[in-house]
Amino acid sequence: MSDKFILRVTGGPEYDPSTHSTILVNTRTPITISNEHLDASVEVNVQRYRGLPPGSPSSSSYFSSAEHKFDLYNISFSFALKNSISGNDLVFGNDFDHPIRDRLPPGFSTAFNIVKWMIDPGLEGDPYADEPYLYGPLLSSINLFEIGDKDMSKDGKHSKEEDSEGGSSEDDEYDILQEGATGSGEKVREESGMPGDAKARKKHYLTEANRKNFTFEAGREYKCDFFNPYLDFNEFCLRIPGFHINIIKYWGGQVMRDHSLRYVLRNKATGDLLFVIVFTLVPAEEAAKEAKKIEEANKAKEAEFAKATEKLENLRPFEQEYPKGMFSAPSHSIR
């Protein structure tokens, strides 16, 4: 059934899809997200990607690195907060605005316990609620974490030269994020007592008191990389030891809103949403219509450009016959 759907990935500052931008998967071209809470930059890679926009690369050099050769996708993001947040309150995970309990497959509770025990012990939530959620503290849930500088540009945003350059080719060697710190972030990491390697850091912040002792500072840049080898967006299934759950088998007949999986960064103390990344299954027929519209729009732009070029070419003989300045006023003054 997976051939009946393809994937679209979007992101934005609110749940409202009209505020979202399409993420160009596997291209190293980030989207930027800004609101009253933060400024962020987000990239997504998906192994064996079949999705929108048409012609997207099927993979990324990210998966060629030794660290990620078994991973199936990643969400890489950096952010600078506009107000400081306690390390106990900044959470990352999934949520829904509608019940999913009727779509959950048999054995899901067991699978969820395996995920908590094996992958993320800090994960908390209620998948059977009217508005289900699964959140983990960012400090203990995120795979890789780097603390950066607090150097700000005049407009209050971190200047990102790589963003303004429009990303890099997917053929370039991927700059893999490493656990650690840069600039003044090194002192912050050391003084906070944060362990130097990712595994120890995640274990350290399973303790609430340790999370409360850390503050995500306003204006400081933090970089994160979230990835795993369990969720296969190519086959739309969850693969964990002892379980192979086909998502479409249980969601295939439902309305389109049920075909979305969203990742959010939130302040759990205030309930504020900082940003959202949405993976949506789009019916292949609808995607084909969308691709055709894009193709027609591109052809229209090409035709418009061709007409403009033709007009310029038609002006050239006139310019050659009547050189510039021929009809200009005389330069001498009248006495």
N, C-alpha and C positions, 0 to 999 in steps of 0.2 A: 504493500500500500504506500510505501515511502515515495514511489515514483509519481504519486498523485499530488505531492506537495513539494514546494521548494522553500528556502529560508530567506527571510528578510531581517536585517538587524538595524535597529534604530536607537537613538538615545536623545535625552533632553533633560531640561530642568524640572519638568512637571510630568504627571501621569498623562495629561492631555496629549494625544498623538499629534495634534496640530503644532505643538511646540518642539517636535522631534526632528532630528536630521538623520538622513540615511548614513550608516557607517559603511565605508568602503572596505569590506572584509579582505584581509590578506594583502593590503596595499601599503601599510605603514603610513597611511594618511589619517591623522586623528581628526575627530570632531572636537570642538570646544563647547563647553557648557558653562554658562554664567547665570547666576541669580543672586538674590540677596544673601545667600549663605556661603557661596564659594565660587571660585573660578577653577574649572577642571578641563583636562584633556584626556580623551579616551580613544583607544585603539582596540580592535578585535581581530583575532585570527581563528580560523576554523579549518581543521584538517579535512581534505576531500570535500571542500565547500561546493554545494550546489545551490546557488541562490542569486538574489538580486543585489545590485543591478546586473543586467545581462553582460556576459563577458568577464565577470569577476574571476580573479585567479583561484584555482582550485586548492592551492596550498600556499605556504609561506616558508621562508628560510628559518623562521622561528622554530619550526618542527624538525629542522635539520640539525639543530644543536644537540649535543649529547644530553643536556639537561632536560630536553623536552621531546625527545624522539618518540615517547610513548603517549604523550598528551594529545588530546583530541580538540581542544580549544583553549583560548585564553582571553581574558579581559585585562588589559593593561591600562592603568590610569594614574594621572598625577593630579594633585589638587592643592589649593591654598584657601584656607577658610577665611571668612570675613569676621567671624567671632570665634573665640576659643571654645573648645568642647572637651569635656572630660573623656579620658580614655575608656571609661566605663559606659559611656553613652553613645559613642560612635559605632554603629553596627552596619554590617554588610550581609546581604542575603536575598531571599526571594519573597515576594508577597503577591496576593491576588485580591481583586475587588469583588469576588464572587465565590461561592462555595465550589469546591472541587471534590468533595468527599464521595460523590456518586461516580466520579471518574477514576478514583484510585483503584488500582488492581489488587486482587487478593494477595496477601502477604506484604502489603506496603508497610505496615507497622513494624514487621520484622526487618525489612530492608532499611527503614529509617533508623532503627536501633543499631544496625550494622554500620550505617554511615556515621552515626554519632560516635560509636566505639572505635571505628577504624580510621575515619577521615577527619571529623571535626567534633571533638568532645564538647566544645563550647556552644554548639548549635542548640538553639531553643526555638520553640514555636508550637503551633497547633494547626496541622494540616486539615483538621476536620471542622474548623471554625467556619462561620459565615464569610469571614474575610481572612483566609488562611495566610500564615506567614512562617518563615523559617529564617531567623536571623542569628548571626554570630558576632561577637565583638570583633571589630576590625583587627585589633592587636593580636588576637589568638586565631583568627580565621584566615587571614590573608596569607597566601603562600610566601610571597617575598615582599619585604618592606624596607624602604630607604627614607631616611630623614635628610632633608636638604637644607638650603640656606633660607634666611629670612630677608633676603635682598629683594626689594620691591621696586617696581618702576613708578613713575610719577602718577600714573592713573590708578595705582593701588593693585595692579595685576602683575604677576610674574611675567617677565618678558621671555617668550619662547621662540627663539630664532627658527627652530625646526618646524614649528607650526606655520610660521609665515612663509616658509619655503615650500609648503604644500606636501610634505612627506617625502619618502624615498621610494625608489623602485623596489618591487618585491624580489628582484633578483639580487639586491645588495645584501651583504652579510648583516644579519639582524643583531642589533645592539641589545643583548640580553641583560635585563635588570638583575642586579646582584643584591643580596641582603647586605645592609650596611648604612653608611651615612656619607655625606659630602659637606665640605665647608664647615660652617658653624654647627651643622647638624651632628658632627662627630662628638662635640662636647655635650650636646643635648642628650645624645644616646648614652654616652658614658655616665653622665651625672644622674640620669634617670634609672640607672641600674638595668637597662635593657640588655639581655644577652646578645652576644655577637652573631650567632648563627640562627637560622630561621626556626629550626626544630625546637631549640631551647627557648627562643622568644615566644613561640606559640604556647608552649607548656607553661612558661612563666606567667603569661597573662590569662591563663585559665583561672587564676586566683583573683577574685574581685578586688581585694585590697591593692594588688599590684596595678590593676587597671586604673583604679582611682588615684593612684600616685603619678599617673602620666597624664599630661595635658596636650592635646593637639592645639598648637598655638595659632592664633590668627596671623596671617601673612607668611607663615613658614610653608615651604613646599614639601609635600610628601608624595612618594612614588610607590605604587603597588602593582603587583602582578598576581592575578588569580587564574589558576589552571587546574585541570585534572584529566585523567584518562578514562573517566567513567561515563560521561554523558556524550553520546555519539549523535551529533546533529546531522550526520549523513544518513543514518538509518533511523534517527529519531527514537533512540532507545537508551535506557540506563543500564550500564553493565557494572555490577559489583559482584564480588565473590559470592557465588551461590544464587545470584539473581540476574535475570536478563528480562527487563521490563520494556515491552514495546509500547511507547507512549501513544502512537496513533491508533493502536488497536482499541484503546479505551476512550480516546477523545475524538476519533475520526468522524462520528456522526453528530457532533455537537456544533453549536454556533461558533462563529469565527473567534469571538473573544476568548474562548477556551483553548485556542491554538497558540497562545502566547505564553512565554516564560520570561518574566522580568527580574532583573537584578537591580537592587536599590542600595544606595548609601543613605542612611538616615541618622537623625539624632533622636534616640529613643526617649530621652528625657522630655523633649518638647514635641515630639511627633513630626518634626519638620523633615520633609523629603529634600535631600541635597541633590541627587540626580538619579536617573533611571535608565537602564539599558534593556531593550526589549528584543527577544528572539521570537519571531512570528512565523508560523507555518502558513504559507500562502498556497491556495489551490493552484495547480499547474496551469489550468485554463485561465484563471485570473492573471497569473504571472505572464502568460503568453500575450494576453491583451495589453498588459502594462508595457511589456517589451516592445510591442508593435507601436504603441503610442509614442514611446521614447524614440524609436527608429524614425517614425514619421516627423516628430518634432526636430530631430537632428537633420533630416533631409530638408525640412523647411528652412532651417538655419543656414544650411549649405547653399540652398538656392538663393536665399536673401544675400548671402555673402558674395555669391557669383554675380548677382545683379549689380551690387555695389562696386565690385571689381571692374565689371564691364563699363560702368559709367565713368570710372576713373580713367580707364584706357581710352575711352572716347574723348576725354578732355585733353589728352596728351598732344594730338595734332594742333589744337587751338593754342596750347602753351608754346609749342615750337614756332608757330606762325607769328604769334604776338608775345614776344618776350616779356618777362616780368618788368614792370616799371615803365612800359611803353605809354600807358595812359595816365601816368601819375602827374601831379601838378609840377610846374617848373620850380626848380630849387632857388632861383634868384629872387630877391625881394624887390618889391615895387617902391620906388622912392616918390 
